[in-house]
Amino acid sequence: MTTFVDRVVLHLQAGDGGHGCVSIHREKFKPFGGPDGGDGGHGGSVSLVVDPQVTTLLDFHFRPHLKAENGKGGAGSNRDGANGRDLLIKVPNGTVVQTSDGKVLADLVGAGTTFEAARGGRGGRGNASLANARRKAPGFAELGEPGDRLDVVLELKSVADVGLVGFPSAGKSSLISVISAAKPKIADYPFTTLVPNLGVVRVDNHTFTVADVPGLIPGAATGKGLGLEFLRHVERCAVLVHVVDTATLEPGRDPLADIDTIEAELTEYGGLADRPRLVALNKIDVPDGRDLAEIVRPDLEARGFRVFEVSTATREGLKELTYAMAELVEQSRAAAPPAEPTRIVIRPKAVDDAGFTVEQEPEGSYTVRGVRPERWVRQTNFDNDEAVGFLADRLARLGVEEKLAKVGAQPGDLVRIGDREFDWQPTLYAGVDFVPGTRGTDIRLEERSTRPAAAERLAARKARRQRPADEVEAASQEPVTDEVRAASQEPAADEVRAASQEPVADEDWD
C-alpha cells in the first residue's frame, strides 16, 4: 500500500452563506411591530496550514473532496444565523499550492504558515437590515452567497539543506542511514527507494537536514521514469552531493560518466546551477572500488569538485564528508537575506474605478463584470418582484445603467451579469427611485396597472356629486311640479335687487 504521496488534487468547497429571513413582528397590542427578520450566517472558509507533524499528502489521496460548513439561515425576532466553521487542512512543510493549469497560488514553508484557498460565502441580510426610512417593511431578504468552489493541486517539495543525488543503487539510502537516525529501505536491487527520505544530521553544534532523493536515470528531466517527481525534491536544497558507485559492474558506467549524466539532468531541469556540489565516491571498501576512486579523483578535483572517498559499510571518510556538508550549509545560511516581517500592503482604489466593467460581446450582448454587481445578482431572489426592484435600484446607483447607455446598449438588448441574463429596459429603472407598494411587489415591474390614476379618480368623484334633476327626482321618490321647476329657473332676490338699482339708458325714456 502507498505510504508516501507528494502530489494530490483537492476538490475544495467553501461553505455557502445562510439566507436572510423575511419576518414581521407580531405581538398583542403592537399593531405595527415592523420587520424583524435576522441575517444569515457566513459560510466557513477552507484554509491550508503547515503542520510539522505531517510529512506526506497520503490522507488527501484517499479523501480529496473537502467541504466547509454552511452558514445557518436567519430567523424571526432578529435572530441571526450561526456562521459556518472554517475547515483547516494540515499539510507538510514545503507544500506548493497550484491551480490546475500550473499557476502557483502559495508556497507554504514554515510551521503555522496559512493560506486561505476557498472563501466562504456571505450571509444574506434579513428584512430588518434592509429597512430604511422609505422602505419601512421590506417583503424580501437577500439570499446567501455561494462559497468558492475550485480544484487545487498540492505538490510536496521536501525542505532539506542537503540533497543526495545519483544513480540507483549508488548507496544514497545507506549513506543517510549511517549519518542520521533515518531508517530507509535498503536492498541490493535498483529503485529500492521510491520516496524521498529525510534525516537530521548533527555535527558539533551544527544541525542540518539531508534528503535522500530516489535514483535518477538518463532522461529524468524530460519525465522518463519518475525523474520529474524526484527532481522537485532537490529544488530547495542548498547543497547537492553526488553519491557515486565506484564498484558498479554495469557496462558503460564509470564515476565520470555518472556525474556528467546527473549534471546534464540537473541542468535541463533548471534552477540548480548555483548550488555548491560535493562528490562522495562510495563503496571504497571493495578493492576495485578503492582503486577506481583513486584513479578518477584527480579528474574530479580538476573540474572543481571537492571529492571524498567514503564507505557506508565501514564508515570510512564519513566524518570529513559531514563536516564539509555542515560548512557549506552554514555558508548558505549566512548568505541568505535576513527574514523580514510580512509587510501590510494597502492598495487604494483608483479614482476612476467604478468597481465594474461593461464589455460588448461579438454576438451583440453586453456583459457586466465586477465583484459587487455579481454578488448582488447572486443574492437576489428573482421570484420576488420587490427584490428585483431593489437590485435595479442598486445597479442604477452604481452607474451600470448609465454605463450601458454610453457603450451603445439599446432597449431589449441582452445583458449578462454573472450567470443571469436580462433584457435591458432602461425606462424601468434608470433614474427611478424606490416607489413604495405592497410587500413583495414593485409597481415598476407591472406591465399594466388596473388602478385608475389620481386625475381619473378626482373626475369620477366630481361627476358623482353633480347629479342631474332626473336622478334627484328618482332619489327623492317625489314628483317635481312645474312651479318648482320654474322657481328653480327664476333669478334670486339679490339679482333682482341689483338689477333695480342699475341706471336707465336714455333710449328707455322714449
C-alpha positions in Angstrom: 0.0 0.0 0.0 1.2 3.5 -0.8 2.7 5.2 2.3 4.1 8.4 0.7 2.2 10.8 -1.7 3.8 14.0 -2.8 1.2 15.2 -5.3 -2.6 15.3 -5.0 -5.6 17.1 -6.5 -8.0 18.5 -4.0 -11.6 19.5 -4.7 -12.4 22.3 -2.3 -15.8 23.8 -1.5 -16.2 26.6 0.9 -19.5 26.9 2.9 -22.5 28.8 1.5 -23.9 31.8 3.3 -27.2 31.4 5.0 -30.3 33.1 3.6 -31.8 36.1 5.3 -35.2 35.9 6.9 -38.4 37.8 5.9 -40.5 38.3 9.1 -42.8 40.9 10.6 -43.1 41.3 14.3 -46.5 40.2 15.7 -47.4 40.9 19.3 -50.6 41.8 21.1 -51.2 45.5 21.5 -48.4 46.2 18.9 -50.2 46.6 15.6 -47.2 47.8 13.6 -44.3 45.8 15.0 -42.1 46.2 11.9 -39.7 43.9 10.3 -37.6 41.6 12.5 -36.0 39.1 10.1 -32.4 38.2 11.0 -29.4 37.9 8.8 -27.9 34.6 7.6 -24.6 33.4 8.8 -21.4 33.4 6.8 -20.1 30.2 5.3 -16.9 28.6 6.5 -13.7 29.0 4.6 -11.1 26.4 3.6 -7.5 27.1 4.7 -4.2 25.2 4.4 -1.9 25.4 7.4 1.6 23.9 7.7 1.9 21.3 10.5 5.4 19.9 11.3 3.9 16.6 12.3 2.5 15.9 8.8 5.1 14.6 6.4 3.0 13.3 3.5 -0.1 14.0 1.5 -1.4 10.5 1.8 -4.6 11.4 3.6 -5.7 13.6 0.7 -5.0 10.8 -1.7 -7.9 8.8 -0.3 -10.1 11.8 0.7 -9.7 14.5 -2.0 -13.2 16.1 -1.6 -13.2 18.6 1.3 -16.1 21.0 2.2 -16.5 23.6 4.9 -19.7 24.1 6.9 -22.6 26.2 5.6 -23.9 29.2 7.4 -27.3 28.9 9.1 -30.3 30.9 7.9 -31.7 33.9 9.8 -34.9 33.7 11.8 -37.6 36.0 13.1 -37.3 38.1 16.3 -34.0 39.5 14.9 -32.2 36.2 15.3 -29.1 35.9 13.1 -27.9 32.6 11.7 -24.7 31.0 13.0 -21.6 31.2 11.0 -20.2 28.0 9.4 -17.0 26.6 10.9 -13.8 27.1 9.0 -12.0 24.0 7.7 -8.3 23.9 8.5 -6.3 21.4 6.3 -2.9 20.4 7.8 -0.2 20.0 5.1 3.5 19.2 5.3 6.2 21.8 5.3 7.2 22.7 1.7 3.8 22.2 0.1 3.2 24.2 -3.1 -0.4 25.1 -3.9 -1.2 25.4 -7.6 -4.1 25.7 -9.9 -5.0 23.0 -12.5 -3.1 24.9 -15.2 0.1 25.3 -13.1 -0.3 28.8 -11.7 1.3 28.9 -8.2 -1.0 30.2 -5.6 1.1 29.8 -2.5 4.4 28.2 -1.3 3.8 27.1 2.3 7.2 27.0 4.1 7.4 27.3 7.9 5.3 25.9 10.7 2.0 27.7 11.1 2.0 29.3 7.6 -1.6 29.6 6.5 -3.2 30.1 3.1 -7.0 30.7 2.5 -7.7 28.6 -0.6 -11.5 29.0 -0.7 -13.5 31.8 0.9 -16.9 31.2 2.4 -20.0 32.9 1.1 -21.6 35.9 2.7 -24.8 35.5 4.6 -27.9 37.3 3.2 -29.4 40.2 5.0 -32.8 39.9 6.6 -35.6 42.4 6.0 -34.8 44.0 9.3 -31.4 45.1 8.0 -32.9 46.2 4.7 -35.4 48.5 6.2 -34.9 52.3 5.9 -36.9 55.5 6.0 -38.7 54.8 2.7 -38.9 51.0 2.8 -40.2 50.5 6.3 -41.3 46.9 6.0 -39.4 45.1 3.1 -41.1 42.0 1.9 -37.9 40.3 0.8 -34.5 39.3 2.1 -31.1 38.6 0.5 -30.1 35.1 -0.4 -26.9 33.6 1.0 -23.9 33.9 -1.3 -22.4 30.6 -2.6 -18.9 29.7 -1.3 -15.9 29.3 -3.6 -15.5 26.0 -5.4 -12.2 25.2 -7.0 -9.7 22.4 -7.6 -6.1 22.9 -6.4 -3.0 20.8 -6.9 -0.8 20.2 -3.9 2.9 19.3 -4.5 5.3 18.5 -1.8 8.8 19.7 -2.2 11.0 18.5 0.6 12.6 21.2 2.7 16.2 20.0 3.2 19.6 21.6 3.4 21.5 18.8 1.6 20.3 16.6 -1.3 21.8 13.3 -2.2 21.6 12.6 -5.9 22.9 9.8 -8.0 22.1 6.7 -10.0 20.0 3.9 -8.5 21.9 1.6 -6.1 24.7 4.2 -5.6 24.3 3.9 -1.8 22.3 7.1 -1.0 19.9 5.3 1.4 22.8 3.6 3.1 24.6 6.9 3.5 21.6 8.7 5.1 21.1 5.8 7.4 24.6 6.0 8.9 24.9 9.8 9.2 21.4 10.3 10.7 18.7 8.4 12.5 16.6 7.8 9.3 15.8 4.2 8.5 15.1 3.9 4.8 14.5 0.7 3.0 17.9 -0.8 1.8 18.2 -3.7 -0.6 20.5 -5.0 -3.3 18.4 -4.1 -6.4 17.8 -0.8 -8.2 15.0 1.7 -7.3 14.7 0.4 -3.7 13.9 4.0 -2.7 10.7 5.1 -4.2 10.0 8.1 -2.0 12.3 10.8 -0.5 13.7 10.2 2.9 14.7 13.0 5.3 17.3 12.7 8.0 18.6 15.2 10.6 22.4 15.3 10.9 24.2 16.8 13.9 27.9 17.8 13.6 29.3 19.5 16.7 26.9 22.5 17.2 25.6 22.4 13.6 22.3 20.7 12.7 21.0 20.3 9.2 18.6 18.2 7.2 19.6 15.7 4.4 17.2 14.4 1.8 17.7 11.1 0.1 16.3 11.5 -3.4 15.4 8.4 -5.3 17.7 7.3 -8.1 17.9 9.3 -11.3 18.3 7.9 -14.8 19.1 9.5 -18.2 16.1 11.4 -19.4 14.7 12.1 -15.9 14.4 15.9 -16.6 12.1 15.1 -19.5 9.8 12.8 -17.4 11.5 9.5 -18.1 10.8 7.1 -15.2 9.8 9.2 -12.2 12.5 11.8 -12.7 10.3 14.9 -12.6 8.6 13.8 -9.4 12.0 13.1 -7.8 13.9 16.2 -9.0 11.4 18.7 -7.5 12.6 17.5 -4.0 16.0 19.0 -4.6 14.8 22.4 -5.6 15.0 23.7 -2.0 18.3 22.1 -1.2 21.2 24.4 -0.5 23.9 21.8 -1.2 24.0 18.8 -3.6 26.1 15.7 -3.0 26.8 13.4 -5.9 26.9 9.8 -4.5 28.9 7.7 -7.0 29.1 3.9 -7.0 32.8 3.1 -7.7 32.1 -0.7 -7.6 29.4 -1.0 -10.2 29.7 -3.8 -12.7 27.3 -2.3 -15.3 28.9 -1.9 -18.7 29.5 1.7 -19.8 29.3 3.0 -16.3 32.2 4.9 -14.5 32.2 7.7 -11.9 32.9 10.5 -14.5 30.1 9.4 -16.8 27.7 9.1 -14.0 28.4 12.6 -12.8 28.2 14.0 -16.3 24.8 12.3 -16.8 23.4 13.6 -13.5 24.7 17.1 -14.1 23.1 17.1 -17.5 19.7 16.2 -16.0 20.0 18.9 -13.3 20.9 21.5 -15.9 18.0 20.5 -18.1 15.6 20.6 -15.1 16.9 24.2 -14.4 17.3 26.3 -11.3 20.1 24.3 -9.7 23.3 25.7 -11.3 24.2 27.9 -8.4 24.1 25.2 -5.8 27.5 24.0 -4.4 28.4 20.4 -5.1 30.3 17.7 -3.3 31.3 14.3 -4.6 31.2 11.2 -2.4 32.9 8.2 -4.1 31.1 5.4 -2.3 31.9 1.7 -1.7 35.7 2.0 -1.3 35.5 -0.9 1.0 35.5 -3.0 -2.2 39.1 -3.3 -3.6 38.2 -2.5 -7.1 36.1 0.5 -5.9 39.0 2.0 -4.0 41.3 1.6 -7.0 38.8 3.3 -9.3 38.3 6.1 -6.8 42.0 6.9 -6.6 42.1 7.0 -10.4 39.2 9.4 -11.0 39.8 11.7 -8.0 42.3 13.9 -9.8 40.0 14.4 -12.7 37.1 15.4 -10.5 39.2 17.8 -8.5 40.4 19.3 -11.7 36.7 20.1 -12.5 36.4 22.0 -9.2 34.6 19.3 -7.1 35.5 18.6 -3.5 35.9 14.8 -3.5 35.5 12.4 -0.5 36.2 8.7 -0.6 33.7 7.1 1.8 32.3 3.7 2.7 28.9 3.3 4.3 29.8 -0.3 5.4 33.0 0.7 7.3 32.0 4.4 7.8 35.4 5.4 6.5 35.5 9.1 5.4 32.0 9.9 6.7 33.3 12.4 9.3 35.1 14.5 6.7 32.1 14.4 4.4 29.6 15.5 7.1 31.9 18.4 8.2 32.1 19.6 4.6 28.3 19.4 4.4 27.9 21.5 7.6 30.4 24.0 6.3 28.5 24.6 3.1 25.2 24.7 4.8 26.4 27.4 7.2 27.8 29.4 4.4 24.4 29.2 2.6 22.5 30.3 5.7 24.9 33.2 6.3 24.5 34.4 2.7 20.7 34.2 2.8 18.9 37.5 3.3 17.5 38.0 6.8 13.9 37.2 7.2 11.7 40.3 7.2 8.2 40.6 8.8 5.4 40.5 6.3 4.5 44.0 5.1 1.0 45.1 5.0 0.4 46.4 1.5 -2.5 48.9 1.1 -3.7 49.3 -2.4 -6.2 52.2 -2.6 -8.9 52.0 -5.3 -8.2 54.2 -8.3 -10.2 57.5 -8.6 -11.8 56.4 -11.8 -12.5 52.8 -10.7 -16.3 52.3 -10.8 -16.0 48.8 -9.5 -17.3 47.1 -12.6 -16.7 47.0 -16.4 -19.1 46.6 -19.3 -18.0 44.8 -22.4 -19.8 44.2 -25.6 -19.7 40.6 -26.9 -19.3 39.6 -30.6 -22.9 38.4 -30.8 -24.2 41.9 -29.7 -24.9 41.2 -26.0 -23.3 43.1 -23.1 -21.5 41.6 -20.1 -21.2 43.4 -16.8 -18.2 42.2 -14.7 -17.5 43.3 -11.2 -17.4 42.0 -7.6 -20.4 43.9 -6.3 -22.8 43.5 -9.3 -22.1 39.8 -9.5 -22.6 39.4 -5.7 -25.8 41.4 -5.7 -27.2 39.2 -8.5 -26.3 36.0 -6.7 -28.0 37.3 -3.5 -31.3 38.3 -5.3 -34.4 36.2 -5.2 -35.8 36.7 -8.7 -39.2 35.2 -7.6 -39.8 38.3 -5.6 -40.6 41.5 -7.6 -39.6 43.8 -4.8 -36.2 42.1 -4.5 -35.7 42.6 -8.3 -36.7 46.3 -8.0 -34.2 46.6 -5.1 -31.5 45.1 -7.3 -32.4 47.5 -10.1 -32.0 50.5 -7.8 -28.6 49.3 -6.6 -27.4 48.8 -10.1 -28.7 52.2 -11.2 -27.0 53.9 -8.2 -23.7 52.1 -9.0 -23.9 53.5 -12.6 -24.5 50.3 -14.5 -27.5 51.8 -16.4 -25.5 54.9 -17.4 -22.5 52.9 -18.5 -24.7 50.6 -20.6 -26.2 53.6 -22.3 -22.7 55.1 -23.0 -21.4 51.9 -24.7 -24.4 51.9 -27.0 -26.9 49.4 -25.4 -30.4 49.7 -26.8 -33.6 48.7 -25.0 -34.2 45.0 -25.4 -30.5 44.1 -25.7 -29.3 41.1 -23.8 -27.3 42.0 -20.7 -25.4 39.3 -18.7 -24.3 39.7 -15.1 -22.8 36.6 -13.6 -24.9 33.6 -14.5 -28.0 35.7 -15.1 -29.3 37.2 -18.4 -31.6 40.2 -18.7 -33.4 42.1 -21.4 -32.3 45.7 -20.8 -35.2 48.1 -20.3 -33.7 51.4 -19.0 -37.0 53.2 -18.8 -38.0 50.9 -15.9 -35.0 51.7 -13.7 -32.7 54.4 -14.8 -33.0 57.4 -12.6 -36.1 56.0 -10.9 -36.0 55.8 -7.1 -37.9 53.3 -4.9 -41.7 53.5 -5.1 -43.5 52.1 -2.1 -46.0 49.3 -2.7 -47.4 46.1 -1.4 -44.8 43.9 0.3 -43.2 41.6 -2.2 -44.2 43.6 -5.2 -42.8 46.5 -7.2 -45.2 48.5 -9.3 -42.4 49.4 -11.8 -42.4 45.8 -12.9 -46.1 45.7 -13.6 -46.9 45.9 -17.3 -50.4 47.2 -16.8 -51.9 48.7 -13.6 -55.7 48.2 -13.0 -55.8 51.0 -10.5 -57.1 54.4 -12.1 -54.8 57.4 -11.9 -55.4 60.2 -9.4 -56.9 62.5 -12.0 -59.3 59.9 -13.1 -60.4 59.3 -9.5 -61.0 63.0 -9.0 -63.1 63.4 -12.1 -65.2 60.5 -11.1 -65.8 62.0 -7.7 -67.0 65.3 -9.2 -69.3 63.5 -11.6 -70.9 61.7 -8.7 -71.5 65.0 -6.8 -73.1 66.8 -9.8 -76.2 64.6 -10.4 -78.9 65.8 -12.9 -82.6 66.6 -11.9 -83.9 63.2 -13.0 -81.6 61.4 -10.6 -82.6 63.8 -7.9 -86.3 63.0 -8.6 -85.6 59.3 -8.5 -83.7 59.6 -5.3 -86.5 61.6 -3.5 -89.3 59.5 -4.8 -91.5 62.7 -5.1 -92.7 64.3 -8.4 -91.4 67.8 -9.1 -94.2 70.3 -10.1 -93.9 72.9 -12.8 -93.9 75.7 -10.3 -90.9 74.2 -8.5 -89.1 73.7 -11.8 -89.9 77.3 -12.9 -88.9 78.6 -9.5 -85.6 76.9 -9.9 -85.2 78.9 -13.2 -86.2 82.4 -11.7 -83.4 84.7 -10.6 -82.6 85.0 -7.0 -83.7 88.0 -4.9 -80.2 89.5 -4.7 -80.1 89.5 -8.5 -83.5 91.3 -8.8 -82.4 94.0 -6.2 -79.1 94.6 -8.1 -81.0 94.9 -11.4 -83.4 97.5 -9.9 -80.5 99.8 -8.9 -79.0 99.9 -12.4 -79.3 103.3 -14.2 -81.8 103.5 -17.1 -80.5 104.4 -20.5 -81.8 107.5 -22.5 -83.4 105.4 -25.1 -85.6 103.7 -22.5 -87.4 107.0 -21.7 -88.8 107.2 -25.1 
